[in-house]
Amino acid sequence: MLSKLKQKLFWVNVFKIAFPFFVIVTLFSLLFNSASDIFSGNFDIVYERHFSNKKWIRFWLTKVTVSLIYGIYVTNKRMK
């Protein structure tokens, strides 16, 4: 496992998997928690619920962390 972490190809593959997963998780999260506000155009409510008062840190950090863990897991499993 450690030798794989040193390879550039490993991290390229992690990014190829993690970035689309990150986008999907972010969209799903926003739609699941705020779909009615998004579709009705109440972006102030969406902002208050997810991004105001430093809530954006938790919002983005969890998605980036989960996406990286998923990307590393899948890439490690595929690169044998």
N, C-alpha and C positions, 0 to 999 in steps of 0.2 A: 504493500500500500504506500509506504513512504517513498519508494522509488517512482511511483506514478505521480506523486505530488510535485516532483521536480521536473516533470516533462511539460513542455509548452503545449503539446497537443492535448494533454489531459485538461488543462485550464480552458483551452479553446472549446473543447467539447462540453465542459461544465457550463460555460457561458451560453453555448448554443442550446442547451437544455434549460438552464435556469432562467434566461431572459423571457422566452415565450411563456414559461410557467408563471413567472412573476406577473406578466401582463394579464394572464388569465385569472390568476388568484386575485389581483387587484380589481379587475372588472367584476368578478363574481362577488367579491366582498362588498363593493359599492352597491351593486344591484341588489344583493340579498338584504343589506341593511337599510338602503335608502332608495329603492326603486321608485316608489311613489313620488318622492321629492324630486328625484332626477327627471322623471318623465313629465312632471308638472312644472318644471323649471324653477323650483325652490332651491337654488344653489346656495343661498345664504344658510338654510337649515342644514344642508349637506356639509357646508364648511364648518358650521358650529358643532355638528355631531362628530366629525372626523378629524378636523384640522386645527381648530382654534385652541388657544391656550396650551400650546405645545403638544396637543394630541397627535399632530402630524408625525412626531418622532416615533411614537408607539405604532401608529398606522403603517409607516414605511419600514421601520426597523423589523417588525415581525414578518412582513412579506419578503423583504430582502433575505432575512435569515432563513426562513422556510424554503425559499427558492434556491438559495445556495446549498443548503443541506440536501435538498432533493436532487439538484444537479450533480453534486459530488457523489451521492449514493448511486444514481443511475449510471453516471459515467464510470465509476469504479466497477460496477457490476458488468458493464459492457466491455470494458477494456481488460481482457484477460489474456 
